[in-house]
Amino acid sequence: MSSHDHHHPGSGDHGHSHGVAQDADRRWLGGALTLILVFMAGEVAVGLASHSLALLSDAAHMLTDAASIVLALVAMRLAARPARGGYTFGLKRAEILSAQANGITLLVLAAWLAYEAARRLIDPPPVTGGPVLVTALVGVAVNLLAAWCISRANRTSLNVEGAYQHILTDLYGFIATAVAGVVVLTTGFARADAIATLVVVALMVRAGAGLARASGRIFLEAAPAGTDPDILGDQLAAQDGVVEVHDLHVWQISSEQTALSAHVLVTPAGDCHAVRRGLERLLADQWNITHTTLQVDHAHTAAAVQDLTIGAAPPSAARSAAHCEDAHGPTHHAGPHDH
């Protein structure tokens, strides 16, 4: 006896609320994008007028901020498309691609800024004057407002978090530029700008590496951070009626949706459907996993097939081999107190 099921409790309400949340996220991201584009245009004008390379490089950084938000908005629309054709999960991973692109962009930008900072430590440029300080202070205000807008969106999405980290590092950059501008104007210490830039580089590397690592885990089908598949498998095997759990897989479709599949063997007299429903409740309540595929069989059926095909074998090995000839990962058995 076998059961194969995808469990989606409350799918209608969830889909509606998720669509409303996506619309709100797009509005907040759109507001941040408008702020950045308007300020960037003004910053380029001031930079050209004052012959300030620092302001022009800051404007270039803001251009990457704008690109990261556009990428996030496009990824949101792609991810919202329904599953069709060969894309049975839809395009939910588009958001993870966006997050990874944002992480890599931060790392590349950090490398370029580190090079520029080292060059200016060796040969510091002349002081560019008050317009740089004033523009940097305005930039702090604009980035604070943009960061607040994005923080209102759903930052549990790696996609939104990627855009947020871009804005945050740009905010730190403007703060550092303003502090360095004050130091240069009051003391004449021109290398302050390069030193401040290196501090920002360290923050960018930390944010970029975190995004690349988190998105990489999803692409490599790793279990969600904080979820131990061995503990989860042992807990499933310890439930009433369960003899064995094997071929257990836990992975993330996106940063907000976790999926699980497993092969479950139950006692010969057990109710496959009742066991499956109990396991699904446990996964939803204790692990927050609602997208599950559980294949359930009676243990004696698997053992009988094994006896007919390859002869005598240890009971647990017979069950596992018959049920799944190429099982992945460890096998989780019920404790002796359960059966």
N, C-alpha and C positions, 0 to 999 in steps of 0.2 A: 504494500500500500504506500502510495507516494503523494506528497502534496507540494505544490510549487506556487508561491504566492508573493505578490508585491503589495505591501501594506502601506496605505496612505490615509491615516485618520484625518478627518476634517479637511479633505483636499479642496472642497469648494470654497470654504471660508478662507483657508490659508492662501489660495491662489488670488482671491480678491484683495486681501490685505497686503499681500506681497506686491501686487500691481500698484496699489496706492502708495506703498513705501517707495517703490522704484520711481514713481512720478515725483515724489517729494525729494528724493535724492538728486534727481536730474535738475530740479529747480535750484537747489542749494549749490550744486556744482556749476550750473549756468551762471548764477550770481557771482561766484568766485571768479569764473572765467572772464566775465565782463569787467570786473574791477581790475584784474591783472592786465588785460589788453589796453584799457584806457590809460593806466599808469605807465605801462611799458612805452606807449607812444610818446607820452610826456617826457619820460626819462631819456629816450633817444634824442629828443629835441634839445634837452638841457645838456646832454653829453656832447653833442656835436657843437653846441654853442660855446661850451667851456673847454672844449678839446680834452675831455676827461675819458681816458681809456677805462678807468674803474667803473664809471657809470655805464658805459657801453657794454662792458662785460657783464655787469649786473642785469642789464636789459636782455642780453643773450640768455642769461640764466632764467629770467622771467619768461622768455620765449619757450624754454623747455617746460616750465611750469604750466603754461597755457597748453602746450602739446600734450602734457600728461593728463590734463583735465579733459581735453577733446578725446584722447584715447579712452579714458574712463567712460565718457558719455557714449561713444561708439560701442564699446564693449558691453555696456548695459543694454543697449538696444539689441545687440546680437544675442546676448544671453537670454533676453526675454522672448525670443522667438520659440515657437513650439517645436517639439521634436518631429522630424519628418525625414523620409528617405533613409540614407545610411547613417544619419546623425540621430541615433536613438535616444541620446541624452539631451538633444538640442545643441545649442552652442554655449552652454554654461561655462566651458573652459576658456571662452574668449576673455572673461574677466581675469582669469589667472594669467593668460598671456599678457594682458595689459599690465598686471602687477609685476610680472617678471621684466617686461620692457622698462617699466619705471625704475625698478631696482638696478638694472644694468645701466640705465642712463645716469642714475645718481653716481654709480661707481666710476663710469667713464668721465663724468664731469668732475668728480673728486680728483681723479688722476691729472686731468688738465689743470685744475686749480692748484694742485700741489706743485706741479711743474712751474706754473706762473709765479707762485709764492716763493719758491726756491730761487727763481731768477731775480725776483725783486729784492730778496734778502741780499743777494750778491751785489746787485746794481739798482738801488732804490730809485724810483722815478721822482721828479720834482713834485712839490705840493701843488695840488690842483685848485685849492681855494675853497671858499665858503659854499658855493653851489653844490658841491659834492655832499657836504654835511647836511645841508637842508634837504636835498633830494633823498638822502639815505634815511632821514627821520620820517619824511613822508612815506618812503617805502616801508618802514617799520609799521606805520599805521595801516597802510593798504594791506600788507601781508597779514597783520593781526586780524583784520576784518575778513580777509579771504580764508584764513585758517579757521576762523569761527564759523563761517558759512559751511566749509567742508566738514567740520566737526559735528555739525547738525545732521549730516547725512549718516548712513549706516557704515560705521568704520569697522564693523566685523567683516565686511567685504574687503578682501585683499586689494581689490581694484580701487575702491575709495581710499583705502589706507595708503596706497601707492601715491595717489595724487596729493593726499594730506602731507605725506613725508616730504614731497617736493616743495610744497608751500612752506612747511616748517623750516626746512634747511635754508630756503631763501630768506625767511624771516630772520634766522640767526645770522645770515650773511649781511643783511642790512644793519642789524644791531652792531655786528663787528665792524662794519664799514663806518658807522656813525661814531663808535668809540674810538676807532683808529683815526678818524677825521679830527676829533677833538684833540687827541694826543699830538697829531702832526701839527695842527694849527697852533697849539699852545706851547709845545716843546721843540718842534722841528724834527722830531724823531721819525723819519720817513719810513723806517722798517716796520712801524707799528701795523701798517696795513697788511703786510705780508704775514706777520705773526698772527693777526686776527684771522686771516684767511686759512691758515693751517689748523686753527681750532675748528673752523667750520668744516674743513675737509674731513677731520676726524668724525664729526657728527654725521656727515654725508655717507662716509664709509659704513658707519654703524647702521644707519637707516637702510642703505642700499643692500648691504649684505643680509640684513634681516628679511627684506622683501624677496630677494633672490632665493634665500634658503627656504622660506615658507612656501613660495610658489613651486620651487624644485621638489619639495616633499610631495606636493599634490600631483605633479607630473609623473613622479616615480611611484605613485600609488601607495605611498606610505600611510600608515594609520594616523589619524589626527593626533596632534600633540596632546599629551595627557591621557591618551587611550592606550592601554597595554593589552594587545590581543591575547597574550597568554592568560592574564587574569580574567579577561572577558570569556575566553573559551572554557576555563575551569569553572567559572560561575554558571555558564550554560549547561555544562556537563553535570553539575551538581543538582540540577532541577529534577523534581519528581518525574519518573518515567523515562528519563534520558539515560542511555547506556554509554553513548560515545558521541563526540563531536569532532569532525575532522574537516579538512579542506576549508578552513575558516579564513575569510578575507574581509578586511575592513579597510576602506579607502574613502577619499573625499572626491566627489564629483566637482564641487566648487568649495570655496571657503565656508559656505553656509549650508552645505548638504553632504551628509555622510551616508555611505551605503555599506551594506554588509551582506555577505552570502556565506552559507555553510551547509555541510551535509550532516544530518543528525540521525542517529540510530536510537530507536526507542525499544522498550521491553516488548517481548512477543505479544503480550496481552494489552499493551498500551494503546491509547487513543492518539493516533498521529495528529489529528486536527486539534485536539485539546492541548497537546504538548506544544504544537506550533504556536497556537494562540497565546499560551503562557510565556513562551520564549519571546514573542513579539512584544508583549506587555512589558516584560523585564527590560528588553532593549530600549523601548521607548521611555520608560519611567526612570531607569537608572543610568542609561548611557545616552539618552536623547538621540537614538538612532531609529528612524521610522521608515527608511527605505530599505527593506530587507527582502532577501530571497533565500528561503529555507527549504531545502529538499529533505524530506523526512521519510524514513523507511523503518520497518520492523527489523530488529537485529537478527532474528532467526531466518528471515528470508535471505538476507545477505550471506549468512553463514552457509545456508543450504546451497546457494549458487556456487559459493567457493568450493564446497565439498565435491560438487559435480564436475567442476572445471579443473582444479589443480590438485585435488586430493586433500589429505589431512594437513592441517596447519593449526597453529595456536588460535584459539577462539577470536581474540581481538584482531589479530592479523588477518584472519579469514574475513571478518566483517569489513574491515577497512579496504582490503584488496578487492573484494567483490563489489563494494559500493563505489569505489573510485580507484581505478587502476593506477592513476598517476596523481595521487593526492599531494597537495602542497602544504608545507608547514607541519607542526606537531599535531599529534592526536590527543584529544582530551577525553579521559575516561571518568565515569562516575566513581565516587568513592565507595569502598566496601560497605559503608553504613547505609548507602542508598538502595542497594539491591542485594 
